[in-house]
Amino acid sequence: MRLRRGFREHVGGPLVAMTVTLLVLALLGGVMVLLEPGKPPLSAPVSSVSGTGARSVSPGAFGSGTLGPWQDLAKRISSDDDIQDALMFNGVFMFGDSIAVQDGAALEELLRNRTGDSIAVHDWSGQPTSAAVDALEDWERRFGLPSRIVMAVGSNDIFDPSAFAAQVERAMHIAGPSRTVYWVNVHVDRDRQPADVRAADQANSAWINQQLGQAAVRHPNLRIIDWAEYLATQPGGPAKYLRDGIHTSEPFGRNARNELIVGVLAGSR
């Protein structure tokens, strides 16, 4: 009995200690996996509708995620000479986001061929309406403004639609009552995101468009270019016009959106 007990004390103790050590290491390993930075859940929403921003591990206050850094994304901004040229010949100023960056060259060519108008653009992927209105304010201060201004922004405001209405008011104040502002409304339904995020995208897009409609009632010189209604009324819905639920397919969706914008501008001549 004394020998057996001694054996247990001599061997059993180290075995228990080794087992406890292995369990502790396993638990620590699990914690390290859970806390490893830079690996959010696969269902985390993309942080900007340009599709190139960082991911967010939370749905944000409005369910669509949060707007990530956009300042280093693709942009198309006219030179000072082109801006002054558009102003001199009473052309068009346009402020857009990633959809405009993608479609802008074709839009400029279509407008020039259809109406002869020159256009100066400030198109920047990922930018929210507040940044576009900042650019509008800057151009007004530095160059002045033509009689027609196109605002093709709002898609990136799905992350905080509550801030959109104030930015529309800013834009209308800067433009003044003697100029016409043409605003392209939004459709966002990111088809690669989970169902709850897509539902939030749709609700936030509708909220943005509602605020834009209310602003048009207050401002007779605000005209809405109804991209959202166009998509909703097409046979089969928006699928063939959009490659990801936001950006236009090429050339089909791009041509349709550009025709809608230029058609309205041509009718204003």
Secondary structure, 3 states (H helix, E strand, C coil): CHHHHHHHHHHHHHHHHHHHHHHHHHHHHHHHHHHCCCCCCCCCCECCCCCCCCECCCCCCCCCCCCCCCCCCCEEECCHHHHHHHHHCCCEEEEECHHHHHHHHHHHHHHHHHHCCCEEEEEECCCCHHHHHHHHHHHHHHCCCCCEEEEECCHHHHHCHHHHHHHHHHHHHHHCCCCEEEEECCCCCCCCCCHHHHHHHHHHHHHHHHHHHHHHHHCCCEEEECHHHHHHCCCCCCHHHECCCCCECCCHHHHHHHHHHHHHHHHCC
